[in-house]
Amino acid sequence: MLALRSLSSDGLAWNASASPDVAVYAVYRAGETGDFIRIATTLAITTVYLDRDVLAGTTYRYAITAVDSARKANESARSNVVSVRVP
């Protein structure tokens, strides 16, 4: 996963899963410390996310998971974690 920083948002981009069963990607965010919270999902065809709910001077950590389309959805382990400090 790659993080892209701007003055008012954090952008994330990642490689698509090789699994054909992925339905959505889940985006997780945490502060410098603390637990990750799911903040969004994107359709499987989308491998970018723009987080506009950020505060200047704050560091955020992000991770992504892949979620399949099973009736009882399976979720992958989290991706690598990236940290971004909003200017």
Steps between C-alpha positions, in 0.01 A plus 500: 500500500613853424394819677472837326477817705338835427398799710144387558491124439692174510499287188562125499576268210558124507543201270189300422461157655564205269189329638197516267266479802581845642186716518629804688807641667464628856699808603613524862642804678660565838680787663866475596388263774179313556288249317414498132141586406338420167424833336395395150463230239565520128384270223756242393562684172625801699848494651517860618338689786505866597449577870373856528411475868847591630637772726810708431800405714366152568667168419278218376575133438314308230454136402287321238328161499327307224149370567343227287144459381408193707171506691707519818777721366863407556747778562872478428774594740585870496745635248820669599439812705587842363526818704417846373539835678265767371686831465 
